[in-house]
Amino acid sequence: MAARIAAFLGALPLAVSVTIPDSAATKILHKDVVILGGGASGSHAAIRLREDYNKTIIVVEKQARIGGHVATFTDPETGNNYDYGVNSYTDYTGAREFVARLNVSVATPARLALTTTYADFKTGKPTNYSLPAAADTTAALRTYLTLCERYEENLLPSYAKFPNVTEGIPKDLTLPFIDFVKKYAIEAAVPRIFQVTGLGMDDFARQSTLYVMQTFGAPITRSFLGIVGSFVPVSKRNSDIYDAIARRLGDDVMYSSTAIQTARSDNGVEVLVESADKSRTLIRAKKLLISFEPTLHNLDGIDIDEEETSVFENWSWSTVYAGIVSHPSLPRLASYTNTAPTRWMSLPELPFVGRFDYLGDDNYRVLVSGHRYFNSREAQKLVGESLKQLAAAGTVPGLGNGAVQIKAWADHGAMQLHFEREYLEAGAIAKLYALQGRRSTYFTGGAWSAQFTTILWETNNQYVLPKLLAELIYEANKCKIRVDMLTIAVLSVSQRILSDLCDRSPAATKHRVIQLAVNFARTQNLRLVVKNTGHDFNGRSLGSGALSIWTNKLKGLEFYKDYNTTSYAGSAMKVGAGVLPYELYEAADVHGVVVVGGEGKTVGFGGGYIAGGGHSPVSPLYGLAADQVLSIDVVTPDGRFITATEKKNTDLFWALRGGGGGTFGVVTSYVIKAHLSLPVISVASFSFGIYDHLRNISGGYMTAEEANELTAPLFANCKALGINVQPNWSEHATFLSAWTAGFPVEPVGSHGNKMASRLFTKENLNDPANFNTTYEALKGVSDRGGSLIGFGITGGPGPHPDNAVNPAWRDAAMFVISWVTWDADTSLARIAELNKNLTEL
């Protein structure tokens, strides 16, 4: 690995080659990244790079605004807003969070109840067409969802895991969609799929199933089945999102500007930009990010080479136009949908107007699809002709002599870029993705993923930005990689993540930094170790030659007075992974509640503690810490940031509660149950001859009088042995007070040690023979120079939740940690002897 990292570093550029002369422009800019295109993916990348990773950027946008396919019309007479480009946003990982950071409030979209007329727009006449029964459509969509989920990892949020030719491309994905539909008997789902997103596809029925799944895949199917939601700005104006981005980016966007020349190499890029006023700016940057659709026409001015041309020249696509139309005779609350009875499943043939949908006031939304050479003028002409045909046939009221008014119009350009079946089967997607990073150039946008805003954002988060940033991090010379003969200590990203980025990033974006580290480790094939507070005396949270993610700085704490799930209703707390017990208990005490947390003051809440089950001083009352978890925020090994609950990502929710540490993902926070304050708690301190061995003892949830009565026989036996014990019992009204009084400050780094732990069942204590055997084993540890500490964990209310906790915890009465210690000058032979005594009792 040392050679690989050294070679990686040695290959990094030291300077950008200059090939476009300064005289070509009136202004010269130097940036980390230049982004061509300010649509959904380009503007999102700009915010993330600038605000989360402190990179200098410039966005070059050919339009006078950013936002891509978003198009909003504000009626000049009523002031009402109407979106006629992007309708709404499907919930996908982190999407709502990204919008929230822009201070844009969102709500569930409201849908008008429209009366739909199905007609053949070529003749204008209504068709004898009816949708499949609702129950049949739902059943077919559920089947379709299971099929999409079968390949979801290969398709979303990027094609990074799409199999190559050698691995074998799944046959289902290259089947014509008509054959796929018949194979799985999902005909009832086709009208819904087509009308929602498929109408923009070139020959929908014959299209490869892969691309249908990209236009109507698992996320949007879940939305239509009610499994996930969708959202729009409260203002009902999708442009608000991009207006907010524009305000944040300020002068880092060049509007009405186009790249007319580029010079790209492994040493960086140069981009010559011409603005609407014909002024020219030369941008010199370390990396170029192209976010528009990479057709050869769109790439005019970009110095593409033979390898890029050999991929991009094979694209096929369709064109899509959207607009707002109006005419006094058009009725309100109506929808006219184009169907073609002679076509398979009544789907019209390109070019066609897909539908006219009433929006409000006197405004109708219109969608037009065409082949790649179908231009905007032809599309508008087809809109007028279609309405005339509908009027002539009496399907809509007569238009009279008044022309249909086109109030707003949007050219979405090349849409649904795809490869024909022969190219797919020959490995076109692998060849496409091989272009990422060549000549300091990266790509994002719909051609590299599904053409949905929220999925494109996650494509950036999981795939594009980690690859781009992997090099920039090194080039900034802010990562110190130390290499010696035996080990490689990769300090760079762990230091940067937790000491630099996390300190400067807003709390809401800290998981993005962890995603960067996870994706970086995966793309660079580095070992990855997750460490919380390091309360692990055997060093299992360390890894030689590994990239280490420390979560000890994730300190967020929130209290919820009322928190409801299917199985729980009550108070709760959201706890950052790095919160320590005293921080958690103090926060809980403020709100008059008790939570299940560690006994040791250095036990981080969200590390191996809950992952191992999590015993607690209050476990006899409430069970293990893993039993308290209601929700988990986690970064998965593939770089996704998700929330796991009893209703979503249920397998991960089960595993993270007791299934072992550092295995399933990087947990950033938990939501846990918060219980009402406990009754009186008693604690005893001692002044007697065995102080070094027994400093204090908890009386649990008894009064001092009850605890004294319970322990009197024990201390009487001690007195008979010549040990005079004088307990000083004290009562505490809160758990925090008792815990603070009862747990001493822990020493740090005083000696070397090895630790072991065991669970003892109730049978070990209740059966006399087993009790004696247990006693001799524990005494043997002390006799051989070891030490013991025991935790009573009997009890906990049942039934216990279904989680990954080791079943042995459920029958355990006591958890015992034993350890042996040695001084720095202890011989290896003696250390080996001590370890043997510890493990072979």
VEXNU-106179 format. One record per residue: residue in one letter; x, y, z of N, C-alpha, C in turn. Coordinates in steps of 0.2 Angstrom, whole numbers, plus 5000, padded with zeros to 4 digits. Example, Ala and Ser with C-alpha at 12.3 -4.5 7.8 and 13.67 -1.06 7.14 Angstrom:
2
A506649725039506249785039506649845039S506449895035506849955036506450005039
// end
This chain:
841
M500449945000500050005000500450065000A501050065003501550125004501750144997A501850094992502050104986501550134982R500950114983500350144979500250214981I500250224988500050294990500650344987A501250314988501850364986501750374978A501550324975501550334967500950384966F500450374970499850424969500050494970L500450504976500650574977501150594972G501550554970502150574965501850594959A501250574957500950584950500550654950L500450684956500050744957500450804953P500050844950500350904947500550954951L501050994950501251044954501051114951A500851114944500651184941500251164936V499851214934499351214928499751234922S499751194917500051204910499651264907V499951314904499651374901499651364894T499151354891499051354883498651404880I498251434884497851494881498151554884P498351604879498751664881498251704885D498651744890498251794894497951844889S498251864884497951914879497251894876A497051834877496351804874495851834879A495951864884495451884889495551954892T495051984895495152044898495152034906K495051974908495051954915495251884916I495651874921495951804922495751784929L495451724930495251704937495651634938H495851624944496151564947495651534952K495451474950494951434955495251364956D494951334961495051264962494651224957V493951244956493551204951493151254947V493151244941492651284936492051234934I491451254935490851214934490551244928L490451204923490051224917489351194917G488851244918488151224919487951234926G487451274927487151294934486451264935G486351204932485751164933485751134940A485251084941485251054947485851024950S486250984946486850954948487451004949G487451054944488051104944487951144950S487351174951487251224957487351184964H487151124964487251084970487951074972A488351054967489051044967489451104969A489151164967489551224968489451244976I488851234978488751244985489151204990R489151134988489451084992490251104992L490551114986491251124986491451194989R491051244989491251304992491151304999E490551285001490351295008490551235013D490551175010490751125014491451105014Y491851115008492451095007492951155006N492751215007493151275006493551275000K493251254994493551264988493351324984T493751354980493551414976493251384970I492751414968492351394962492151444958I491951434952491551484947491151444943V490451464943489951424938489851464932V489951434926489751464920489151444917E488651484917487951464915487751504909K487451474904487251504898486651544898Q486151524903485551564904485651624909A485151664909485151724914485051704921R484951634922484751614929485051544930I485051514936485251444937484651414938G484651344938484051304940483951254935G484251254929484151204924483351194921H483151134923482451124920481851154925V482051184930481551224934481351284930A480651284930480351344926479751364930T479751424932479151454936478851514932F478151514931477851564928477351604934T477451664934477051704939476551744935D475951724936475351754933475351834934P475451874929475451944930474851974933E474251944932473651974934473451954941T473651894943473451864950474051864955G474651854952475251844956475351774958N474951724956475051654957475651624954N475951584957476551544954476351484951Y476651464946476451404942477151374940D477351314942477951274940477751234934Y478051244928477851204923478451164920G479051164924479651124922479651064927V480051074932480051024937479451034942N479050984943478450984947478550984954S478950934956479050924964479650884964Y479850874971480450834972480350774976T480550714974480450654977480950654983D480750624989481250624994481750574993Y482350594994482950544993483450574998T483950534999484450545004484650615005G484550645010484850715011484550775008A484050755003483750814999483450865003R482950845008482650895012483150935016E483650905018484150935022484550995018F484650975012485051025008484551085006V483951075005483451125004483451175011A483451135016483351175023483951215024R484551195022485151235023485051305019L484651305014484551365010484051405013N483751385018483151425022482551425017V482451375014481851375010481351325013S480751345015480251295019479951255013V479751195015479451155010478751125013A478351095009477751065011477551015006T477150975007476850915003476550954997P476650934991476350964985475550944985A475150994983474450984983474250974975R473850924974473650914967472950934966L472850964960472150974959471750914956A471150914958470750854955470450874948L470750844943470550864936470150804933T469750824929469350774925469750764918T469950704917470350684912469950664906T470150684900469850664893470450634890Y470350574887470850534883470650544876A471150574872471050584865471650574861D471550554854472050554849472150624847F472750654848472850724847472950734839K473050674835473150684828472450694825T471950664828471250674825470850714829G471050724835470650764840470150734843K469950674841469350634844469550594850P469050594855469150554861469250484859T469550444863469750374862469350334867N469150274865468850224870469350194874Y469650234879470250214883470050224890S470250184894470150184901470750154905L470950184910471550164914471350094917P471850054919471749994923471450014929A471149964932470849974939471449994944A471250034949471750064953472150004957A471749954959472049904963472549864958D472349854952472849824947473449864946T473349934946473949974945474449964951T474149974957474549964963474849904963A474549844962474849784962475449774957A475349804951475849804946476449844948L476349904951476849944953477249914959R476949874963477249844969477749784966T477549754961477949704958478549734954Y478349794951478849834947479349854952L479149874958479649904963480149844965T479849784966480349734968480849724963L480649724957481149724951481649774951C481449834952481849894952482349884958E482149864963482549854969483149804968R482949754964483449704962484049734959Y483949794955484549824952484749894954E484349914960484449984962485249994964E485549954967486249964968486649974962N486449944956486849954950486650024947L486150044948485850104944485850174948L485850164955485750234959486150234965P486350294967486250354963486650364957S487150324955487550324949487650254947Y488050254941488150194938488850164940A489050184946489750174948489850094950K489250064951489249994953488949954947F488849984941488549944936489049894933P488849834932489249774930489549794923N490149774922490449774916490349714912V490549714906490449654901490749584904T491249594907491549534910491149504916E490949554920490449534926489749504924G489549534918488949514915488349564917I488149594911487649644912486949604912P486549614918485949584918485449584912K485249524910484849524904484149564904D483949574910483249614911483349684909L483949714911484149784910484149794902T484349754898484449764891483849744887L483349714890482749694887482349754884P482049754879481549804877480949804882F480749864884480349874890479649834889I479449834882478849794881478949724883D479549694881479649624883479749614891F480049664894480049654901479349664904V478949704902478249704905477849644904K477949614898477549544897477849494901K478549494902478849444906478649434913Y478549494916478349504923477649524924A477249524918476549534919476349604923I476649654921476549714924476249774920E475849744915475449794910475149844914A474849834919474349884923474749944925A475449934926475849994928476050034922V476050014916476350054911476050124910P475350124910475050194909475350244914R475350224920475650274925476350284924I476750244922477450254921477550304915F477150284910477250324904477050394905Q476450404908476150474909476550514914V476950484918477250524923477950544920T478350494918479050514915479250484909G478850434907479050404900478950434894L478450484894478250524888478850564885G479350574889479950604886480450554883M480350494883480850444880480650434873D481250414869481250394862480950324862D480450314859480150244858480150204864F479650234869479650204876479550124876A479150104871479050024872479649984870R480050014865480649974863481249994867Q481150044871481750064875482050014880S482750014881482949964886482749974892T482549924896482249924903482649964907L483349964907483750004911483550074911Y483450104905483250174905482550194907V482150144906481450154909481550164917M481950114920482050114927482450174929Q482750214925483050274927482550334927T482050324922481550384922481050374927F480850304929480350294933480650234937G481050244942481350184946481150184953A481550144957481350134964481150194968P481450244968481250304972480550334970I480450344964479850374962479250324962T479350264961478850204963478650204970R479150214974479050214982478550274983S478750334980478350394981477550384979F477450344973476750334971476450284975L476850244978476550194983476450214990G476650274991476550304997477150285002I477650255000478150235005478650295007V478750335002479150395003478750455001G478950515003478550575001478850614996S478550674994478850724990478750794993F479050844990478950904993479050964988V478851024989478951084985479051134990P479251194988479351254992478651274994V478551295000477951325003477651374998S478051414995477851464990477551434984K477551374983477351344977477751364971R478351384972478851414967479551374968N479651324963480251284964480851324962S480751384959481351424958481651454964D481251454970481451484976482151444978I482151384977482751344979483351374975Y483351384969483851404965484051484966D483551524967483651594969484051594975A483951544980484251544986485051524985I485151474980485751454979486151514975A485851554971486151604967486351664972R485951674977486151724982486751704986R486751634988487351614991487951614987L487951604981488551594976488751664974G488251714974488451784972488851784966D489451824966489851834960490151774958D490051714961490451654959490051624953V489551654950489151634945489251684939M489451654933489451704927488851684923Y488351724923487651714919487751734912S487351704908487351724900488051714897S488351664899489051654897489151584895T489651574890489751514887490551504887A490751434888491451414886491551414879I491951454876492151444869492751414867Q493151404872493851364871494051334878T494351274878494651244884495351214882A495751214887496351174886496451134892R496351064892496351024898496950974897S497250964903497750914904497750884911D498150834912498250814919498450864924N498750914922498950964926498451024928G497851014925497351064926497051084920V496651144920496251164915496251234914E496051254908495951324906495351334902V494851384904494251384901494151464899L494051474892493951544890493251554889V492951604893492251614893492051674890E491551674886491251734883490551754885S490451814888489851834891489351864885A488751884887488351914883488551974880D488952014884489252074881489852064877K490052004875490551984871491251994875S491252014881491852014885492051944887R492751934888493051864888493451864895T493351804898493651794904494051724904L494651724906495051664906495051634913I494851574914494851544920495351484920R495751484925496251434926496151394932A496051334932495751294938496151224938K496051194944496351134945495951074942K495251084942494851034940494251074936L493951034931493351054927492851004929L492251034930491650994931491051014926I490950964922490450984916489750954919S489250994919488650964922488050964917F488150994911487650994906487750924902E487250914898487150844894487750844889P488150794889488750794885488650764878T488250804874488150784867488750824863L488950794857489450824854489250904852H488650914851488450984850488551024856N488351004862488351044868489151054870L489551004867490251004869490651054864D490351084860490651134855491051184859G491751184858492151234861492551194867I492351134868492751094873493251054869D493851044871494351014867494350934869I493750904867493650834868494150794863D494350734866494850694862494550634859E494950594856494650534853494250484857E494550474863494150424868493550454870E493450524872492850554873492350554868T492650564862492150564856491850494854S492250444855492050374854491450354859V491450384864490850374869490250424867F490450484867489850534866489550534860E489850504854489550504848489050454847N488950404852488450354852487850364856W487850424859487150444862486550444858S486050424860485350444857484950484863W484450524860484150564865483450584862S483050614866482450644864482450724866T482050764864481950824866481250834869V481250884874480650894878480550974879Y479950994878479751064879479251064884A479151114888478651134892478451204892G477751214893477551284892476851294896I476751354897476051374899475651404893V475051384892474651404887473951424890S473651474886472951494888472551514882H471851504883471351524878470751524882P470351584881469751594885469251534884S469251494879468751434879468951374882L469551374884469751314888469451304895P469151244896468851244903469251234909R469051254915469451244921469351174923L469951154927469951084931469851024926A470151034920470150984915470850964913S470950904911471550874908471450834902Y471850854897471750814890472450774889T472350714888472950664888472950634881N473550634878473550604871473650524872T473250494868473250414868473250394860A473450344859473450314852473250244852P472650234850472350164851472750114847T473050134841473350084837474050064839R474250094845474950084847474950044853W475450004855475549964860475350004867M474849984871474650014877474450084876S474250104870473950164868474450224869L475050214867475650264868475750294862P475750364862475850404855476550394853E476650414847477350404843477650474842L478250484844478650544843478550574836P478550644835478450694840477650694842F477550714848476850724850476750774856V476250804857476050834863475750784868G476050784874475850734879475150744882R475050804884474450824888474450894889F473850924890473650984893473350984899D473651004905473351004911473251074914Y472651074917472451144920472851154926L473151214927473551234933473151274938G472851324935472451374939472451444935D471951484938471851544934471551524927D471851554922471751524915472351494912N472751454916473351434913473351354913Y473551334907473651254906474451244905R474651184908475351164907475351114901V475851124896475851084891476551044890L476550984888477250954888477250924881V477850934877477950914871478550864870S478550814867479150774866479250764859G479950754857480150754850480750714849H480950694843481550664842482150714843R482750694842483350734844483350804839Y483050804833483150864829482550904829F482050884834481450924834481550984838N481451044835481651104838481051144841S481151194845480751234849480151264844R480351284838479751314834479351264832E479551204830479151154828478651124834A478951124840478551104846478051154847Q478151214847477551264848477051264842K477251244836476751244831476351174832L476651124835476251064836475751074842V475951114846475451134852474851164849G474951214844474351244841473951204837E474251154833473951114829473551064833S473851034838473450984843472851014846L472851074848472251114851471751124845K471951144839471451154834471151084832Q471451034832471150964831470650944836L470850954842470450944848469750984848A469851044846469251094845468851074839A469151054833468751034827468350974829A468650934833468250874834467750874840G467750934843467250954848467450924855T468150904855468350874862468450934867V468750994864468751054868468251104865P468051154868467651204865467951234860G467651264855467951294849468351354851L468951354847469351414849469251474846G468751474841468551534838469151564833N469151634833469651664829470251674833G470251664840470751684844471351634844A471951654844472451604844472651584851V472851524852473151504858473751544860Q473751564866474251614869474751564873I475351574871475951534874476251584879K476051584885476351634890477051624893A477251554893477951544895478151474891W478751474890479051414886479751394889A479851334889480551314892480751254887D481351264885481751214881482151174885H481951114886482351064891482951034887G482951044880483551024876483550944876A484150914875484250844875484150814882M483650764881483450734887483450654886Q483550624892483550554892484150524888L484750544889485250524885485350444886H485450404881485450334882485850304877F486150244878486450204873486050154870E486050144864485650084861485850024863R485449974863485549904866486249874864E486449884858487149854855487749884859Y487649954861488149984864488149964872L487549964874487549934881487849874882E487649824878487949754879488649754878A488949804874489649804873490049844878G489749864884490049894889490049974889A489550004886489550074885489650114892I489250094897489250124903489950124907A490250064906490950064909491450114905K491350114899491750164895491550234897L490950244898490750314900491050334906Y491050294911491250314918492050314918A492350274913493050284913493350354911L492850394909493050464907493150504913Q492850484919492850534925493550534927G493750604928494450614930495050624925R494850604919495350614914495450684912R496050704911496250774909495950824914S495950804920495750844926494950864925T494550824922493850834920493450784923Y492850814926492350764929491650784926F491250744927490550754924490050734929T489450774929488850754933488250774929G487650754931487050774928486750714925G486150724922485750664920485950614916A486550624912486850574908487150524912W487350544918487750494922487350464928S486650474928486250454933485550454931A485050454936484350464934484250544934Q483750564929483650634928483150664933F483250654939482850684945483350724949T483050784951483550824955483850794961T483350764965483650744972484150684971I484050644966484550584964485150614962L485150664958485750704955486150734961W485750764966486150784971486550734975E486250674976486550614979487050584975T487050594968487550574964488150614965N488050674966488650714968488950694974N488550684979488750674986489150604987Q488850554983489150484984489750474979Y489650504973490150484968490550534965V490250584962490650634959491150674963L490850704969491250754973491850714977P491650654979492250614982492850604977K492650584971493250574966493550634965L493250694964493550754962493950784968L493650774974494050804980494550754982A494550694981495150654983495850684980E495850704974496450734972496550804975L496050844975496050914978496350914985I496150864989496350864996497150854996Y497450814992498150804992498450864989E498150894983498450944980498551004984A498051014989498051074994498651064999N498951004999499550995003499351005011K498650985012498450995019498350925022C498550875019498550805022499250775023K499450765029500150735030500050665030I500450635025500450555025501150535027R501250495032501850475035501950405033V502550385029502650325027503350305030D503350245033503950215035504050145032M504550105035504650045032504149995034L503849995040503349945042502649965042T502450035043501750055043501650115039I501050125037500850185034500350215039A500450275042499950305046499650365042V499050345040498650395036498350445040L498650505042498350545046497950605043S498050605036497750665032497050675033V496650625031495950645031495550645038S495850595042495550595049495750665052Q496350695051496450755054496050815051R495950805044495550865041494850855042I494650795043493850785044493750815051L494050795056493850805063494150875065S494750895063495050955066494951015062D494851005055494751065051494051065048L493851015044493151025041492651025046C492650985051492050975056492051035060D492551065062492551125066492251185062R492351185055492151245051491451235048S491251165048490651155044490051165049P489451185046488851185050488751115053A488351105058488251045061487850995056A487451025053486950985048487350955042T487950975041488350955036488950905038K489050895044489550855046489550785044H488950755043488950685040489250685032R489150745029489450755022490250735022V490550765028491250755028491450685029I491050645033491150575034490950535028Q490450555024490350525017490950535013L491250595013491950605009492450555011A492550545018493050495020492950425018V492250405019492050335017492150325009N491950375005492050364998492750374996F493150414999493850424998494150354999A494050325005494350255007494150205002R493550205000493250154995493650164988T493650224986493950234979494650224979Q494950244984495750234985495950164987N495450124989495550054992495950054998L495750095003496150105009495750065014R496050035019495750015025495350065029L494850055032494450105035494250085042V494450125047494350115054493850165057V493350145060492950195064493050195071K493250255074493350265081492950315084N492650305090492250355093492750385098T492650375105493050405110493650365112G493750305109494350265111494350235117H493750225120493650185127493750115125D494350095123494450025121495150005123F495249975128495949965131496349915127N496049875123496349825119496549855112G496349915110496549945104496249925098R495549895099495249875093494949925088S494949985091494750045086495350075083L495950045083496550065079496650015073G496950035068497149995062497750015059S498249975059498849995056498750005048G499050065046498950075039498250095037A497850115041497150125040496950205040L496450215036496150285037495650285043S495750325047495350325053494850385053I494250365055493650415055493550425063W493650475066493450485073492750525073T492350495077491650535078491550565085N492150575088492050605095491850675095K491850705090491650775090490950795088L490550735087489850745085489450745091K489350805094489150825101488450845101G488050845096487350865096486950835101L486550875105486050845109485350885108E484850855107484150885107483650845111F483150875114482650845118481950855114Y481650795114480950795111480450775117K480050825119479550805124479050755122D478850755116478350705113478650675106Y478850615107479150575101478750515100N478450505094478050445093478250405087T478250345088478450295083477850245083T477850185079477350135080477350105086S477950095089478050055096478150095102Y478250165101478450205107478050275106A477850295112477650365113477850395119G478250445119478550475125479050525124S479450545129480050585128480550555125A481050595121481650565118482150615118M482750585116483350635115483750615109K483950665105484350645099485050655102V485550605101486150605104486750595099G487150645098487750645094488150585096A488550555091488850495092489450505097G489750565098490250575102490150605109V489450605110489250635117489550585122L489750615128490050575133489450565139P489550515143488950505148488850565152Y489350605155489150665159488750715155E488950725148488650775144487850745143L487750685142487150655141486650665147Y486950645153486550645159486450715161E486850765160486750835162486150855158A486150845152485650865147484950835149A484950775151484350745152484150765159D484550785164484350805170483950875170V484250915165483850985164483150975163H482950915159482250905157481950855161G482250845167481950795172481850725169V482250705165482250635163482850595164V482850535163483350485164483450445157V484050435155484250395149484750345151V484750295146485150235147485850255144G486350255148487050275145487550235149G488150245147488750215150488850235157E489250185161489450205168490050235168G490550225163491150255163491150325160K491550375163491450445160491750455154T492150405151492450415145492150375139V491550345141491250295136490850335131G491050345125490650385120490050345119F489450385118488850355117488750315111G488950345105488850315099489350265096G489850245099490350205096490150125098G490650095100490550025102490050005107Y489950065111489450055117488750025115I488450065111487750035109487849975104A488349985100488449925095488549865098G488849865104488949795108488349785113G487849825113487249815118487149875122G487749885126487749945131487349935137H487749905142487549905149487549965153S487149975158487150045161486950035168P487050085172486750085179486050075180V485650095175484950095175484650035171S485149995168484949935164484449885168P484449875175483949835178483249865178L483249935177482549965176482349965169Y482749975164482549995157482849955152G483349905154483649865148484249895146L484549875140485149895138485049955133A485649995132485650055128485350035121A485549975118485249965112484549955111D484249935117483549935117483149995117Q483550055118483150115119483150155112V483450125107483550165101482950165097L482750225094482150235090482350255083S482950285082483150305075483850315075I484150305069484850305069485050335062D485450385063485750425057486450385055V486550365049487150325048487450335041V488050345040488350335033488550265032T488350245027488450175025489050165021P489350095020489950085017489950115010D489350115007489350145000489350215000G489350255005489350325006488750355006R488150315007487450355008487350375015F487050425016486850455023486050435023I485950395028485250365028485050375036T484350365036484050355043483750295043A483950255049483650185050483150185056T482550165055482050155060481750085059E481250075063480850015063480450015057K480350065053479950065047480350075041K480950095041481450105035482150085036N482450055031483050025032483149985038T482649935039482549895045483049845046D483349825041483949775042484449805045L484649865043485149905046485049925053F484349945054484149965061484249905066W484049845064484149785068484849775069A485349785064486049765065486449815070L486249875069486649925072486449925080R485949895082485749895089486049825092G486649825093486949775096487349725092G487449735085487749695081488449695080G488849745084489549745084489749815081G490349835083490549905081490949905075G490849965071491249975065491149935060T490549905059490449855054489949875049F489449905051488849915046488849985044G489250035047489250105044489550145050V489550215048489750265053489150295056V488950285062488350315065488550385067T488150435065488250505067487750525073S487250495074486750515080486250455081Y485950455087485350415088484850455091V484250435090483650455094483450395099I483450415106483350365111482850385116K482550335119482050345124482250385130A481850425132482050465139481450455144H481650425150481150405155481050455160L480550455164480450495169480950485175S481050545179481550535184481450475188L482050455191481950395195481750415202P481550365206481450375213482150385217V482150395223482750405227483250355226I483950375225484450325224484950335230S485250285232485750285238486450265235V486950295238487650275237488050275243A488450225244488850225250489550235249S489950275253490650285252490950255259F491550235258491850195264492550225267S492650215273493350225276493550165280F493950125277494150065280494750035276G494949975279495649955276495649925269I495149915266495149895259494949945254Y495050005256494850065252495050055245D495750035243495950025237495549975233H495249935236494849885232494149895232L493849935236493149945236493050015239R492950065234492850135236492150155237N491750135233491050145234490550095231I489950095233489450045231488750085230S488450065225487750095224487250055227G486750085230486250055234485650045229G485750065223485150055218484550105220Y483950085219483450125220483050115227M483450115232483250105239483450165243T483050165248483250225253483950195256A484250245260484850225263484750175269E484150185272483950135277483950065274E483550055268483449995265484149965263A484550005260485249985258485649965263N485649995269486049975275485849905278E485149905278484849835280485149775275L485049795269485249735264486049715265T486449765266487149755266487449735273A487049745278487249725285487549655286P487249605283487649535284488349535281L488349565275489049565271489549605276F489349655279489849695282490049665289A489549625292489649585298490149535297N490049505291490549445289491249475289C491349535286491949575285492249585292K491849605297492049625304492349565307A491949505306492249445309492849425306L493049445300493749435297494249485300G494049535304494449585306494449645302I494049655298493949715293493349755295N493549805298492949855301492749895296V492149885293491849925288491349975290Q491450045288491050095291490750125285P490150105282489850135276489550205278N489550245273489250315274488750315269W488150295270487650305265487350375264S487250385257486950455256486350445251E485850485251485350475247485350535242H485150515235485150565230484450565226A484250625225483550635222483550625214T484150625211484150615204484750565202F484650535197485150495194485850525193L485850585190486450625189486850635195S486550655201486850665207487150605210A486750545209487050485212487650455208W487550465201488050445197488750485198T488650545198489250585200489550575206A489250555211489450545218489750475218G489550425214489750355214490250335209F490450375204490950355200491550395200P492150365201492750405202493050435195V493450475196493850495190494250445188E494350425181494650375179495450395177P495950355179496650365177496750355170V497250385167497350385160498150365160G498250315156498950295154499450285159S499250245164499750235170500150175169H499850125165500250065164499950025158G500249975156500049925151499549875154N499049855150498649805153498249765147K497949715149497549675144496949655148M496349665144495749655148495349595144A494849575148494449525146493749535149S493249505147492549515150492149455149R491649445154491249385154490549405156L490049365154489349375156489249315160F488949325166488749265171487949265171T487749205170486949195170486749195177K486049205178485749195184485949125187E485949075183486149005186486849015189N487249055187487949055191487849085198L487349115199487249145206486749105210N486249085207485649045210485848975212D486148945208486348875210486948865214P486948835220487548835225488148815222A488148755218488748735215489048775210N488648805206488848855201489148915204F488748935209489048995213489748985216N489848925218490548915221491048915216T490848885210491348875204491448945202T490948985201491049055199491449095204Y491349085210491749125215492449105215E492649045214493349015213493649045207A493349045202493549075195493749155196L493249185199493449255200493949275205K493949235210494549245215495149225212G495149175207495849155204496149215200V495749255198496049315194496449355199S496149375205496449415210497049375212D497049315213497549275216498149275212R498049285205498549285200498849355198G498649405202498849465201498349515196G497749485195497349525191496849565195S496349605192495849645195495249625192L494649645196494049635193493549695194I493049705190492549755192491949715189G491349725193490749685191490149735191F489749725186489149765185488549725185G488049735190487449705191486949725185I486749675181486349695175485649665175T485549625181484949585181484249625180G483849605176483149645175483149675169G482749725169482549765162481849735160P481449785159480749765157480749725151G480349675150480149645144479449665141P479349635135479749605131480349645128H480949615126481449655123481349665116P481549715113481449725106481849685102D481649675096482049625091482649665089N483249655091483849685088484349635089A484949655087485549605086485949595092V485649615098486049605104486149535105N486749515108486949445109486349415114P486049365113485549335117485849325124A486449315125486749305132486649355137W486549415134486449475138485749465142R485249435138484649435141484549385147D485049345148484949295153485549305158A485849365157486449375162486249415168A486549395174486449435180487049485182M487649465179488149505180488649505174F488949565173489449575168490149595172V490649555171491249565174491849575169I492149625171492749645167493349625171S493849585169494449565172495049595168W495549615172496149635168496849625172V497349625169498049615172498449675169T498849695174499249755172500049745173W500449785170501149775170501449845169D502049845172502449905171502849905165A503049965163503449975156504049925156D504349915161504949865161504849795162T504149775162504049705162504249665156S504549605158504749565152504249535148L504349515142503849485137503649425140A504049385143503849315146503349325152R503449385156502949395161502349415159I502349455153501749485150501349425148A501649375144501349315141501049275147E501349275153501149235158500449265161L500549335162499949365164499349355159N499449365153498949355148498649285148K499049235150498849165150498349155156N498549185162498149185168497549215167L497449265163496849305162496349265157T496649225152496249195147496049125148E496449095153496349015154496048995160L495749045164495449025170494848985169
// end
